[in-house]
Amino acid sequence: MKVRIKSHWPPGHIRTPAYLRGKIGQIERRIGLFNNPEETAYRQTGPQRELVRVRFRMADIWGARAERGEDVIEAEIYAHWLEPV
Amino acid sequence: MPHDHHDHEHDHSHEGLSPSGHPYRADNDTDLSYWQAMEIALRELLIEKGHLTAAQIHAQINAMDSRSPANGARVVARTWVDPEFKAALLADAGAASRAMGFDIGPMHLIALENTKEVHNVVVCTLCSCYPRNLLGLPPDWYKSRAYRSRTVIEPRKVLSEFGLELPEQMQVRVHDSTADMRYIVLPAQPEASLGLTEEELAAWVTRDSMIGVGLPQAPQ
């Protein structure tokens, strides 16, 4: 399933790397529910969030500068950072 | 000639160079930093209020210090001789490591299998996440800005600097350890090691091969 990482730039303790925001990838696997570090970093409690591993083609992240476009990066992204494509 | 100087004024100098020509490490005579003072205050309060004993704290430090890449090497070696264990590890690496007897605490672990088509390498671009509860402390370079930033941009160049040249047709998978999971690479078994026992094989598995910046090697 294709997803886009939201291109949001809020302040705070964000575990979504800047270089992946706005990029499109494929869901590799769903891992389960975890505490949201954006809240726990400030001792706030909220609902747990689903954590998802997303696979990105190097070409889709770095464009023509990619070393080899078909190599991939995989990262864990909380579901509230994903939007459908 | 740093190892051959004869200019000592006296035998017990703590400045300049040691008799073997190396600089002395400075004594830590500076004031405690804010966080050092905070750590001592918190530790002493926990002991004073009876939540923990000094012996328990020391035992935990010893437990952390005793973890080393040799633990991961035993896990990898077992996957080379036991296909059922390998399947269990790929399905749930944390549970399989615990079943093997390793106390890895609450760590969530994913095993990444290298094949003829795929090479995996692990990085944490945001900080220095590392499977410490299995492999011990990460190497210093793993925490460097150069490794953390370059591995997601030019992994093949980074790997070649570690002495690892990958064929063009092999896919590189870079795993950015961004959140709650930790990763161990399962390197492919070298042909030259076929037929060895599990214990002998563990000596082939290097720390770097479990991060993905190296391959297993015959023990020196």
Contacts between the chains, C-beta under 8 A, distances in Angstrom:
chain1	res1	chain2	res2	distance
A	15	B	126	6.4
A	15	B	178	5.2
A	15	B	179	5.0
A	16	B	178	7.2
A	17	B	125	5.4
A	17	B	126	6.2
A	17	B	176	6.4
A	17	B	178	6.1
A	19	B	125	7.5
A	19	B	152	6.7
A	31	B	108	7.6
A	31	B	180	7.5
A	31	B	181	6.5
A	34	B	179	7.0
A	34	B	180	4.9
A	37	B	179	7.3
A	51	B	179	5.8
A	51	B	180	6.0
A	51	B	181	7.7
A	53	B	181	7.7
A	55	B	173	8.0
A	61	B	152	7.9
A	62	B	153	6.6
A	67	B	153	7.8
A	67	B	154	5.2
A	67	B	155	7.0
A	67	B	156	5.1
A	67	B	157	6.9
A	68	B	156	6.7
A	68	B	168	7.3
A	68	B	172	7.2
A	70	B	171	6.4
A	71	B	155	6.7
A	71	B	156	7.6
A	71	B	171	5.9
A	71	B	172	4.2
A	71	B	173	7.3
A	71	B	174	7.3
A	72	B	171	6.8
A	72	B	172	7.5
A	72	B	173	5.2
A	72	B	174	7.2
A	73	B	152	5.7
A	73	B	173	7.7
A	73	B	174	4.7
A	73	B	175	7.8
A	73	B	176	6.1
A	74	B	173	6.2
A	74	B	174	7.3
A	74	B	175	5.2
A	74	B	176	7.1
A	75	B	175	7.6
A	75	B	176	4.1
A	75	B	178	4.8
A	76	B	176	7.9
A	76	B	177	7.6
A	76	B	178	4.9
A	76	B	179	3.9
A	76	B	180	6.7
A	76	B	181	5.6
A	77	B	178	7.1
A	77	B	179	7.7
A	78	B	179	7.0
